[in-house]
């Protein structure tokens, strides 16, 4: 079996697709440029975190894209459960895609889930800014899923991901993550012009007990002044950033605020997992 398990969910149930792929990233090339999607992962094989929040955002993205989505959540959950059992991967990372031209058919793709290594968390990652602007950042649309591949391909060796900046130099978000910076004992992140992240919802729950949160983004001119930085996404959780554009952040290693937020995030997650 291909490492990526893919099916269509139609009104009649699950059906095969006419392609195979080794990963979600490879499978994306066969998916439509017009549509909406969401990506997350399972824990303990059949448990999920804030899955209804993912589906809420999927519905909101469809509204923004003028896609008449009618979402049967129990049916979708049942189909995913069956596919996870069929695949036998254990924990999976999966994508739900709704094509604009056929919103009654969902494309369900899953691959084995590989959590971040302890070494990557301990060392942190390097990022690079990009001036590419998303046409509608507040909707999770498939055109961006395709467009960002060229940004990823152009990243130099050793750079983990790109951070999007606007014409004023404001650091908005990662290409598939939210971005945060600690500046003068305050957590800063963009409050507009970005995709509302599901992992970000958890950060906003736990971070205020650790330091004040200010939803005003930092700029590229402030990179050298940042004390700490990190990105979040559903599959990564909290991932420290130690350099941007080859400029060291703080002491060049994951900072105490970042790691406190990461530990609080994991504790929150442990008490909020639910069955798929």
C-alpha positions, 0 to 999 in steps of 0.5 A: 500500500502507498504510504498515503491512503486516499479516498473520495467521500461521496453521497454513496460513501467512500470510493477510490481515487485514480492516483497514488502518492507517497505523502500528503505533499505529493498528493496535493498536486492531484487536488483542485486549485479551487477549493478549501481544506483543513489538515490535522493529525490523530493521537492514540490512533483515533483521538483528535484535538479541536477537530470541530474547530477545524470543521468550523474553519472549513465551513467559514473558508467555504463561505468566503470562497462562495462554495456551497458546503453542506458538511455532515460531520458524523459521516465525515468522522465515520469515514475518517475512522474507517480509513485510519483503521484500513491504513493501519498506520497508527497515528496519522496526519490527514487532509480534508479537501472540498473541491469548489466545483464538486462540494458534495465530494470530499477528498480524504488523504492520510499519511503516517504522522511523524511528530517533531523530534526532540532534537528539533525542538531543543535546537529550534529552527531557522526561518526566512522572510518572503514578500509573497502575499496571500490573496485571502489569508483568512480562508484556508483555500487550495490555491495557496496550498499549490502556490506555496510549493514554489516558496518551499522549493526556493528555501536555502538549505538549513531554513525550515520555513518561510515567514510572510511579510507585507509591504510595510515589513510586518511579519504576518505568519508562516506559509503554513503556521502562525508566527509569534515573537517575544519582545520586551516581555510581551507575546506579539502576533498578527491580529489580522491578515492571517489565517486563524490557526487552530493551534493558535486558539490554544496558545491564546488560552494558555499564554496569558498566564505566562506573559501578556499577549499583544495581537500587534505583529512585529516587523522585519526591522525588529528582528534583531531586538526580538527575545524569542520567537516560535511558530505553531500549527496543528501538527507541530504544536509550538516550535521554537524559532532561533534565527530569521534571515540569518539574524539570531533571535535572543541567545540563539536557542529556544527561550524560557517563555517559548518553552513554558508556552510549549509545556502549557500547550501540551498540558492543555492538549492532554486534557482536551483530546476527544475520540474521532 
